[in-house]
């Protein structure tokens, strides 16, 4: 993690949603979407969050920007208590935190021109003249590689990649410090995805933006992030430098995500065996006791069913929440993956000194 003071800091943040209500309007069941999450993002850093659908990663991003109110916890943005600001002060802070949405087709109003679409955040914020708005829209479009001749066109005249550039320009027009990228390339083809990711990196170098980048694709997250957090059932189970999490991972769930990533070399795909997790993801309404991953984990021990593992951090800032791999720190990366696949392991011992 960067030594700079955090731009965004979350401590013990949780969020639940009621599902069924009683006749008196009280919640009968609740979904635990985000459960006691703490993390920091430094200025100019990209923190990637990866996990299956339903893991809580997008909800966490919305809570971090206070688009959704947390049930408990603290959020600080640029040294200020974000939960303590309201009204005009909150409105002003939100100009410095913007969102790039997942689908460039549904996030743009088809009736509006490009100029109106990109200028809308400035109109909402107020305080800028029409001439200034025009100049800032033109500047934002040029930053994403679009010329002013697109100003009077409507979204239907653009490809998916061009539409996402318009979405990015709209996010940049208020000159934010933090951008929440909510699956920003999942709706794009492979070549367009690469161009958009390259554009995001260029903008970060040019403007010093910090990104909170959410995706279900570990390969995409690794390509753009300085650090990666892995979420499962609303909690962070592993977090650290991107290279460490992607190659020296210490949580069985992260290993499963790695095994599911496509092999870069098509010739290697036949030899790459995917870890098939047993059962279905547990319900966030009735999560398992102990470690939430234990019903699907091949390495489950009795302690896993009764005690939730803490997120243990090593000297390099790599944190893992797993009883089994904490007991034997040699279970990392390829060795952990091989053990989960049921292959041979060499000199992997339990704390008692017996072979695994």
C-alpha positions in Angstrom: 0.0 0.0 0.0 1.2 3.5 -0.7 2.8 5.5 2.1 0.7 8.5 1.2 -2.2 9.6 3.4 -5.3 7.8 2.2 -7.6 9.6 -0.1 -10.5 7.3 0.9 -10.6 5.3 4.2 -13.2 2.8 5.3 -13.3 1.3 8.7 -15.8 -1.4 9.8 -18.3 -0.5 7.1 -21.4 -2.7 6.9 -24.6 -2.6 4.9 -27.7 -4.8 5.1 -30.9 -4.7 3.0 -34.3 -5.9 4.2 -36.0 -8.5 2.1 -39.3 -9.7 3.6 -41.3 -7.4 5.9 -43.7 -8.3 8.7 -47.2 -7.0 8.8 -45.9 -4.1 10.9 -43.3 -3.2 8.3 -40.4 -4.5 10.2 -37.7 -6.5 8.3 -38.2 -10.3 8.7 -35.0 -11.1 6.8 -32.0 -9.0 5.8 -29.3 -9.5 3.2 -25.8 -8.8 4.6 -24.4 -7.2 1.5 -21.2 -5.7 3.1 -19.9 -7.0 6.4 -17.3 -5.1 8.5 -15.1 -4.0 5.6 -12.0 -1.8 6.1 -9.7 -0.5 3.4 -7.7 2.5 2.2 -7.1 4.0 -1.3 -4.2 6.4 -1.7 -4.2 9.4 -4.1 -3.4 8.2 -7.6 -3.8 4.5 -6.7 -6.1 1.9 -8.3 -7.6 -0.6 -5.8 -9.3 -3.5 -7.6 -12.1 -5.4 -6.0 -12.9 -8.8 -7.4 -15.4 -11.5 -6.6 -18.4 -13.5 -7.9 -21.7 -11.9 -8.6 -23.4 -11.2 -5.3 -20.2 -10.9 -3.3 -21.0 -7.3 -2.4 -18.3 -5.5 -4.4 -20.6 -3.1 -6.3 -22.5 -2.3 -3.1 -19.2 -1.6 -1.3 -18.3 0.9 -4.1 -21.6 2.7 -3.7 -21.3 2.8 0.1 -17.8 4.1 -0.2 -19.1 7.1 -2.3 -22.1 7.4 0.0 -24.5 6.7 -2.8 -25.8 4.1 -0.3 -25.7 4.9 3.4 -23.9 2.4 5.5 -25.5 0.8 8.6 -22.3 1.3 10.6 -18.7 2.1 10.2 -16.7 5.3 9.2 -15.8 6.7 5.9 -13.2 9.5 5.4 -12.6 11.2 2.1 -9.6 13.5 1.7 -9.3 13.8 5.5 -12.9 14.6 6.1 -15.6 12.5 7.7 -17.9 11.8 4.7 -20.7 10.6 6.9 -20.7 13.9 8.9 -21.3 16.2 5.9 -24.8 17.0 4.6 -26.6 19.3 2.2 -24.4 21.6 0.2 -21.1 20.2 1.7 -22.0 16.7 0.7 -23.1 18.0 -2.8 -19.7 19.6 -3.2 -17.8 16.5 -2.1 -19.7 14.3 -4.6 -18.3 16.4 -7.4 -14.9 15.0 -6.5 -16.1 11.3 -6.5 -17.7 10.1 -9.7 -18.8 6.8 -11.3 -18.2 5.0 -14.5 -21.1 2.6 -15.0 -21.1 -0.9 -16.4 -23.3 -0.6 -19.5 -22.5 2.2 -21.9 -25.8 1.6 -23.7 -28.2 2.1 -20.8 -26.2 4.8 -18.9 -26.6 7.4 -21.7 -30.0 8.9 -22.4 -30.6 8.3 -26.1 -32.6 11.6 -26.5 -29.7 13.8 -25.3 -26.8 15.1 -27.3 -23.3 14.3 -26.3 -22.7 17.9 -25.0 -25.8 17.7 -22.8 -24.8 14.2 -21.5 -21.3 15.2 -20.6 -22.3 18.7 -19.2 -25.0 17.3 -16.9 -22.8 16.9 -13.8 -21.7 20.5 -14.2 -25.4 21.7 -14.5 -26.2 19.8 -11.3 -23.3 21.2 -9.4 -24.0 24.7 -10.5 -21.5 27.6 -10.3 -20.4 27.4 -14.0 -21.5 29.5 -16.9 -22.7 27.9 -20.1 -19.5 29.0 -21.9 -17.4 27.5 -19.2 -19.5 24.3 -19.3 -18.9 24.1 -23.0 -15.1 24.5 -22.7 -14.9 21.9 -20.0 -17.0 19.4 -22.0 -14.7 19.9 -25.0 -11.7 19.4 -22.8 -13.1 16.2 -21.3 -14.0 14.8 -24.7 -10.5 15.5 -26.0 -9.0 13.7 -23.0 -10.8 10.5 -24.0 -10.0 10.9 -27.7 -13.2 12.4 -29.1 -13.2 15.6 -31.1 -15.7 18.5 -30.7 -17.6 17.5 -33.8 -19.4 14.9 -31.8 -21.1 17.5 -29.5 -24.4 17.6 -31.3 -24.6 13.9 -32.0 -26.7 11.4 -30.0 -25.6 8.0 -28.5 -27.1 5.9 -31.2 -24.5 7.0 -33.6 -21.6 5.6 -31.6 -20.1 2.1 -31.0 -19.9 0.6 -27.6 -16.3 1.7 -27.1 -17.1 5.2 -28.1 -20.1 5.3 -25.8 -17.9 4.2 -22.9 -15.5 7.1 -23.8 -18.5 9.5 -23.5 -19.3 7.9 -20.1 -15.7 8.4 -19.0 -15.7 12.0 -20.2 -18.9 12.7 -18.2 -17.1 11.2 -15.1 -14.1 13.5 -15.7 -15.9 16.8 -16.4 -16.1 17.7 -12.7 -12.4 17.1 -12.3 -12.7 14.5 -9.6 -10.1 12.9 -7.3 -11.7 9.4 -7.1 -13.6 7.4 -9.8 -15.6 4.3 -8.9 -15.4 2.0 -12.0 -18.3 -0.4 -11.7 -17.5 -3.2 -14.2 -16.6 -0.6 -16.8 -15.5 -3.0 -19.5 -17.7 -6.1 -19.0 -20.1 -5.1 -21.7 -17.4 -4.5 -24.3 -15.6 -6.9 -26.7 -12.0 -7.9 -26.1 -10.3 -5.4 -28.3 -12.5 -2.5 -27.2 -11.9 -3.5 -23.6 -8.1 -3.3 -24.0 -8.4 0.3 -25.5 -10.7 1.5 -22.7 -8.4 0.0 -20.0 -5.4 1.7 -21.7 -7.3 5.0 -21.7 -8.1 4.7 -18.0 -4.4 4.2 -17.3 -3.4 7.1 -19.4 -5.9 9.4 -17.7 -4.6 8.3 -14.3 -1.0 9.2 -15.2 -2.1 12.5 -16.7 -4.5 13.7 -13.9 -3.5 11.7 -10.8 -7.0 10.0 -10.5 -7.6 7.3 -7.9 -9.7 4.4 -9.1 -11.9 2.0 -7.1 -12.2 -0.7 -9.8 -14.8 -3.4 -9.5 -14.9 -6.5 -11.7 -15.6 -10.2 -11.5 -12.6 -10.8 -13.8 -9.4 -11.3 -11.9 -7.3 -10.9 -15.0 -8.8 -7.5 -15.8 -8.4 -6.3 -12.2 -4.7 -7.5 -12.1 -4.0 -5.6 -15.3 -5.1 -2.2 -14.0 -4.7 -2.3 -10.2 -1.8 -1.6 -7.8 -3.6 -3.6 -5.1 -6.4 -6.1 -5.2 -9.1 -7.0 -2.6 -11.0 -10.3 -2.9 -14.5 -10.3 -1.6 -16.7 -13.2 -0.7 -20.2 -12.9 0.7 -19.7 -9.3 1.8 -16.3 -9.6 3.4 -12.7 -9.1 2.2 -10.9 -12.5 2.4 -7.6 -11.4 0.8 -6.0 -8.0 0.0 -2.5 -7.0 -1.0 -0.3 -5.9 -3.9 -1.8 -7.0 -7.3 1.1 -9.3 -8.2 1.1 -10.9 -4.8 -2.7 -11.6 -4.8 -2.7 -12.9 -8.4 0.4 -15.1 -8.0 1.1 -15.7 -4.3 -2.5 -15.9 -3.2 -3.2 -17.5 0.2 -6.9 -18.0 0.2 -8.6 -21.0 -1.4 -11.3 -18.8 -2.9 -8.7 -16.6 -4.6 -7.1 -19.8 -5.9 -10.5 -20.8 -7.4 -10.8 -17.4 -9.1 -7.2 -17.8 -10.5 -8.0 -21.2 -11.9 -11.1 -19.8 -13.6 -9.2 -17.1 -15.4 -8.6 -17.8 -19.1 -5.0 -18.9 -20.0 -3.2 -16.2 -22.1 -1.7 -18.9 -24.3 -4.4 -21.0 -26.1 -2.1 -24.0 -26.2 -2.1 -24.0 -22.3 -5.8 -24.1 -21.9 -6.1 -27.9 -22.2 -3.7 -28.4 -19.4 -5.2 -25.8 -17.1 -7.7 -27.6 -14.8 -10.3 -25.4 -13.2 -11.2 -25.8 -9.5 -14.9 -26.6 -9.4 -16.2 -25.4 -6.0 -18.7 -27.8 -4.4 -22.2 -26.6 -3.8 -23.7 -23.2 -4.4 -22.7 -19.9 -2.8 -24.5 -19.6 0.6 -27.3 -17.2 1.0 -26.3 -13.7 2.4 -29.6 -13.9 4.3 -28.4 -16.9 6.4 -24.6 -16.9 6.0 -22.7 -19.9 7.4 -21.2 -19.8 10.9 -17.4 -19.4 11.1 -15.7 -18.9 7.8 -18.3 -18.1 5.2 -16.4 -20.0 2.6 -16.1 -23.3 4.6 -19.1 -25.1 3.0 -17.4 -24.9 -0.4 -13.7 -25.1 0.6 -11.7 -28.4 0.1 -9.4 -27.5 3.0 -12.1 -27.0 5.7 -11.1 -27.9 9.2 -13.3 -28.1 12.3 -12.2 -24.6 13.4 -13.5 -23.2 10.1 -17.1 -24.1 10.9 -17.2 -22.2 14.2 -14.7 -19.4 14.2 -14.4 -16.6 11.5 -10.8 -16.2 10.6 -9.3 -12.8 11.1 -7.7 -10.9 8.2 -4.0 -11.5 9.1 -1.5 -9.1 7.5 2.2 -10.0 6.9 5.2 -7.7 6.8 4.6 -7.0 3.1 1.0 -5.8 3.6 -0.6 -9.0 2.2 -3.6 -10.0 4.3 -5.4 -13.3 4.2 -8.4 -14.6 6.2 -7.9 -18.3 6.3 -7.2 -20.7 9.2 -5.7 -23.4 7.1 -3.2 -21.3 5.1 -2.3 -19.2 8.2 -1.2 -22.4 9.9 1.2 -23.3 7.0 2.5 -20.2 5.2 4.0 -22.3 2.5 0.5 -22.8 1.1 0.7 -20.0 -1.4 0.2 -19.6 -5.1 0.9 -22.6 -7.2 1.4 -24.9 -4.2 -2.0 -24.0 -2.8 -3.6 -24.4 -6.3 -2.1 -27.9 -6.7 -3.3 -29.0 -3.3 -6.8 -27.8 -4.1 -6.8 -29.7 -7.4 -5.8 -32.8 -5.5 -2.4 -33.1 -7.0 0.9 -34.1 -5.2 2.5 -31.6 -2.8 6.0 -31.7 -1.4 6.8 -31.2 2.3 3.5 -29.4 3.1 3.0 -30.0 6.8 0.2 -29.2 9.2 1.2 -27.3 12.5 1.4 -30.7 14.2 4.0 -31.9 11.7 1.9 -34.5 10.0 1.7 -34.7 6.1 -1.3 -33.0 4.5 
